[in-house]
Amino acid sequence: MEKHPWSLCVNPHSLSIWKAKKLYYLRMQGNREKMEGQNQCKKKLRVCVATCNRADYSKLAPIMFGIKSHPDEFELEVVVLGSHLIDDYGNTFRMIEQDDFDIGSKLHTIVRGEDEAAMVESVGLALVKLPDVLQRLRPDILVVHGDRFDALALATAAALMNIRILHLEGGEVSGTIDDSIRHAISKLAHYHACCTRRAEQHLIAMCEDHSRILLAGCPSYDKLLSTHHRDDHMDIIKSWLGDVKEHDYIVALQHPVTTDIQHSIKIYGLMLDALLSFKKRTLILFPNIDAGSKEMVRVMRKKGIEQNPNFRAVKHIPFEQFIQLVCHAGCMIGNSSCGVREAGAFGTPVINLGTRQTGRETGENVLHVRDADTHNKIYHALELQFGKRYPCSKIYGDGSAVPRILKFLRTIDLDEPLQKTFCFPPVKECISQDIDHILETQSALSVDLGGTNLRVAIVCMRGKIVNKYTKPNPKTFEARMELILEMCREAMQYAVHNNCRILGVGVSTGGRVNPQEGIVLHSTKLIQEWSSVDLRTPISDALHLPVWVDNDGNCAALAEKKFGHGKGVENFVTVITGTGIGGGIIHHNELVHGSTFCAAELGHIMVSLEGPECSCGSRGCIEAYASGMALQKEAKRLHDEDLLKVEGMDMKLSEPITAAHLINAAKLGNPKANAVLNKAATALGVGIINILHIVNPSLVILSGVLASYYQAPVQHTISERALFSVQSIKVVTSDLEEPALLGAASMVLDYETRRIY
């Protein structure tokens, strides 16, 4: 048998030296691995920015400068393609080099022809060339801008090669084929940096993950807001337009609309005719490379624009100088996005022609001419707009987009799964024509956790309680969870035998609840060991059903919305008058939860600075006056002082004193009991007046065991003390016997109240 070399070390001294060396080696190796792990954690984010034309570079350049200024955090790669590399469009890649960026790859991807087929072929050519470049660069994230067909090719290639994509300016609407391309890129992208709140909402409506959407503003605003007040602006104007005064010239920039090329060529010709008639010095830029641009250039040359002394036709202007020209122009005309975005920041008057920017958000500086048969309409628009100044608009940014985007990039976790997830809204199931489905009673499993009892019920679509189970609520968390599952399983067995189809589980519980996560954050004192409790996970795992959880007051409001007085009412408030005081607010058909899920804590509205102590630790809350516990406390006080019992009142010595004794004593003419109840009803009425003055509901619904007693005095208090505009609001008593159970069921049964998880 072959001996291991180490086995030859028989000398004990040598053996101890060898062990020490081995231990040192292992320790050093462990330190190296630890350092390598730390270095790996601090790995630079490799960001590839791809730019296709002069317009998108104006938005990408500020981000590129920002990335370059943090070499310890980011590694920048630049890919240039599209019209940047075409001589007819100014070879604009040179301005990227002049900005001292190293261009890693230049891809000639444009197939000339300037028609629809050429655009398609250009996308195909880009898809052929991009894989080699992306394979070589291996970026962690690719930054893509806007809605160009070149950008669609970039996003498609990166998505198929498992490269994360950050899309800039998604969610906007411009009214052309650009919308389709922009939204397609958004669906391929993993992260979004949008410019406006409306664009953010559009992305959310498109089922994009809200946590991966950054409302940043437009990056070009970072530059234009900080540099447009330049002292040399007259020198820039003179270099492009000669001897002309500030605000006494026009900037014209119009691109073809690829979904209606002939109309865009027609309106381009009418614009030129109007400008010729208007006889003001005009700087006109050539259209972009979209299908139809060749025909537009032909129209421009046919009208002799390049030879006309009032016109200066150019292919490209550096962005910093273009900002100065737009800022100090008497008017800008055409259909460039610059007119509805950047020009608004200067208050420059703009005439937007045709449909290319119809859907964009604009400031008051933009006048739309969506269609014209003669140049007269455009000429009249020039007369209205030329020389005006408007208030500056910052719809698209505040000058701080780049810091936000860099901060957003730093938060990207490369260990997160690459696969996108979409936040789809709930969709109603189609009605099956299967006989078993038709005969089934679609139902919800409803759970109500009270301070005394734990109740589980099967509730059908019509709000009928098919079966109900009640047991004392255990004191410990483990026993309570075990009993909930046991009772739910028992109810499900009953449901199977009685052809009830359980759609899900709704849980109503006291305390503060995060319904999005299904967690009880803080419970009431009546339910012990019930804080920071995840109810959804164990119930869902055990029963294999979706689970919804909410506060019992909110559930009461949902019950009224689906089955009670609140059905069809857009704004109402439900106030529970029981052991405690709670409730829920429905505003614009939605349940109000608040930023920390503390909305509608109606029992803790303060109506007095020096009132009785409340269970929450404060003083003067409604609950300290009008709850069952407060009335019971007052009843015991009167009883101890021998002031509670009146003639005709039957009380057993062994019977515990409750709020019912106080109410009974008041009905029999006890002045002390009557005073306590009047004070409680007034406190409740004043609290409800506060609610009316804040959220202005159209209806107040009183629920709970004390509701019928409080209804009339609360209505009277409102009529005496509330503002005139809310004095007529009705206070009604709930007709529902089990609002908490029905409300918990409604979370399952009613798609309008379902949460999206």
C-alpha positions, 0 to 999 in steps of 0.5 A: 500500500502506498504511504502518504508523504506526511506519514513519513514525519515520524519525529514528534518534533517535526510532526508538531512543526508540520501541524503548526504549519498546516494550521497556519496555512489553513488560517491564511487560506480562510482569511484569503477566502474571507477577503475574497468574499468581502471584495466580491460583495464590494464588486463594482456594478458594471453598467452599459449605456446604449445610445442610438441618436442625438435625442436619447444621448441628451437624456443619457449623458447626465447619467453617464457623467454621474456613473463616471464620477463614481469609479469606485462603485460603477464601471461604465461601458458605452455602446453607440449604434443607430443614427449616431454613425450616419453622416447625413445625421451629423455623425453625432457619435463625435460629441460622445467622444468630445465628452471624453467617454470611451466608446466600447462598441460602434454598431452600424445598424441602420439600413438606409431607405427611411421607410417602414421596411428599412426600420424593420431591417434595422431592428433585425440587423441590430439583433444580429450584431448585439449578441457578440457585443453584450457577450463580450461586455457582460454588463450587470445592467443595460440602460435603455432610453425611450421608444426608438426601434433601436432601443427595442432591439437593445432591450430584446437582445438583453432580455434574451441574454439574461441581462438586467435592463433599466428603462428610462422614460417608460409609462409615457403616452405620445399617441403614435407607434412610439407608444407600442415600442415604449410599452414593449420595452417596459415589459422587457425591462426589469427596472424603470426610471420614469419622469412623471407621476402619471407615467409611474401610475401607467407602469403600475397599471401595466402590472409592473412591480411598484418596488422596481419603479423609480419616479426620478424625473427627466435626466436632461433637466439636471443639465438644462436647469443648471446651465440654461442661464448662460452669459454667452447665450447671445453668442450661441444664438449669433453663431447659428442664426446670425444677427438676431434679437433674443425672443425674435426667432423660431426653432422648428423641429418636426419628425415623421409619424410612422403610422400616418406618414402621408399626413405627417408629410402634408402637415410638414409642408403646411408648417413650412408654408406658414413659416415662409409667410410669417417671415421670422428668422427660423432655425430648422433641424432635419427630421430623424431617421424614421420612415418618411424622413426622406420625403420630408427632406424632399419637401423642404428642399422643394420649397427652397428652405436651405437657400432662403435667407430667413432659414438656417437648416442644420442636421445637429446642434450640441445639446448645451447649445440647443438648450440656449436656442430653445430657451431664448426662442420666440417660439418653437414649432413642430412635433419634437418631444423637446417642445412638450418636455424641455421647452416647458422648463423655460416657459418658451411658447410651443406649437405642437403639430399633428398627433405625435405628442398628443398624449404627453403631459404639457404645461400651459406653454403648448398650443396644439394644432392637431390637423390643418387643411391650409397653412392659415391655421398654423400661421394663426397659431404663430401669431398667437404664440410668437414672443409670449413667455409662460410660467416655467413648468417642471412637470418632467423634472426638478434637476435631481434625476441623476442622483436618484437614479444612481441611488436606485442603481446602488440598491439593485441586488444582483443575487435577486432572481432575474425572472420578472414578476408582474402584479396582475389585478384580480380577474373574475373567474368565468362562469362554468357550465359544469353542473357540479359548479352550478349546484355548488354554493360558493362560500367563504370561511369566516373567522372572528377573534373576539376577546371572549369567543372564537367564531368560525362560519361558512358564509355564502355569496348572499351573506347567509351564514350556512353554519357557525361554530363558537368556542371560548378564545384560548389565552395563549398563542399556540392554543389559539392557532391550534383551535382556529385550524381545528374549527376551520377543518371542521367547517370545511368537512361540513362544506364538502358534505353540503356542497359548499365551495370554499373560495378562501378564508377571511379573518377579523381580529381586534387591534392594528392589522397589516392587511397587505401582509396578513399580520396582526401588528398590535392587538387589543388588551382583550386578546393576549399574545396576539402582536406581530402575528402572521395569520396568513401563512399558517392558515394558508399553508394548513388549509391550502386556501388564500387568506385575507386578514383585517381589523374587526372595525374595517370588517364591519364596514366591509360587511355594510358595503356588501350586505348592509346599509352601505351597499351602493353608497360611495362614502360612509362610516361604520361605528361599532359601539360594543365592549370598545368603540371601533369602526371603518371608513369607506371613501370612494368605494375603498376601505381607508387603512392609512399609512401605518394601518391606523386609520379609523381608530374611531374609539380614540378620537379625543373629545375632552382634554381632561376626560376619563382615562382610556384603555389606550393610556390617553384621556378623553377618548370616545371609548372612555365615555361611550363603550360598554366597558366605560358604561359598566365602570360607571354602573359599578360606581353608582352601584357601590354608592347605592345610587343605581337601583330604582323602583321597579328595577329587579337586581339579584345580589349575585348578578354582575353589574353591566352596562345593561343595568345602567341603561335599564335604570335610566329607562326607569327614571334614575337621574344619575344613570340618565346623566351618565348615558347622556354624557356618553351619547354626547361624547359619541356624537361629538366624535362622529361630528369630528369624522363628518368634518374630516372625511364628509361621508354621506351616511353614518352606520352604528353597529354593535349592542349599544347602537339602537340606544345611541342612534337618536341622541347622536343624530340630535347632537349632529343637528345641534353642533355640526356645521350646517353642511353636514347636519342633514347626514343620516345616522342609521342602525345596522341591520346585520347580526354578525358584521365581523363575520360577514365583513371577513367573508366579504374580503373573500367573496367580493373581488372589489375588496380583495387585496393583491399580494 
